[in-house]
């Protein structure tokens, strides 16, 4: 019984996400100004980690005619290079401008 509880404790203590991909420790963080909001984005293959007001969202890459379109349950992010579009609540849109890089490339 003790061994089972010990193993369960070990499993629960391990984080469920990859440490290297978390926005706060990633090497390449992109900052956008979206209608007065500061939005940080970290890209990895097939995903974008979007942080708005200390809330983190993981969006999935979807097919797009131009730019890179990432979508999630409650928001979407359409990256077009130096500009982007943040869509939340399915109908509210904010135009975004990429700011200077936070980390060296």
N, C-alpha and C positions, 0 to 999 in steps of 0.2 A: 504494500500500500504506500509506504514511504517513497519507494522508487517511482511509482506512478505519479504521485504528487510532485516529486522533484522534476520529472520529465515534463509534466504539464506546466510547471513554473518556468522551466527553460523555454518552452514553446511560446508562452505568453509574453516573455520578456524580450523576444526578438521582434524588431520592427518589421512591419509588413511591406514596407516600401524600400527601394534601393537608396541607400544613403547618398551615393554620388549624383543621383538625378534630382534630389530635392532642391527647389529653387534657392534656398538659403546657403547651400554649399556648392552649388554648381559653378562651373568655371565661366560660363558665358551667359550673363543675365542681360536681357534687353529691357530698357525702360521706355514706356510710352506715356504721353500725357493725353488723357482721354476726357475731354470736357471737364477739366478740373480734378480728375482722378489720376492718381499715380498707379500705373499698372506695370508690373514686372512679369516678364515672360521668359521661360527657359524652354528651348526646343530640344527634343530628342527624336529619334526616328519614329514617326507615326504618332507622336504626342506633343502637346504643349502644356506646360505647367504655368498657369496664370494665377498671379497673386494680386488681389485687390483688397485693400484695407485689412491686411493680415488674414484674409480668407483665401485658401488655395483651391484651385479647380484644376482637374486634369481633363484636358480636351483631346479628342481623337481626330486625326487628320482625315479629311473627306475629299472626294473629288471636287475640283474647281476648274472653271474655265481660265481664270487668271489668279495669280497669287496663291497663297496657301490658306485653306479654309479648315479651321478646327472647330468642332462642335461638341457640346456636352448637354446635360439635362436642362440647365437653366441659362446657359450663355453660350455664345459663339464668338470666335475671334477670327477675323479675316486679315491676314498679313499680306501687305502689298509692297514690302520693302521698307521705304521710309514712312509710309502711311499705313494705317490699319483701320478696321471697323470693329467695334465691340457691340454686340447685340445681346440684350438681356430681356427677360420676360417676353421673349418672342417678337416684340414689336418696338422696343426702345433701342435706339441706335446712338452711339457716340463715335464721332470721328477722332482718330488718334494720330499723333505725330511721334515718331521715334526720337528719343532724346539721345544725348551723347552716351556712348558705351560706359557701363559701370565697371567693367573689367577689361583688361587688355586682351586683344585678340591674338 
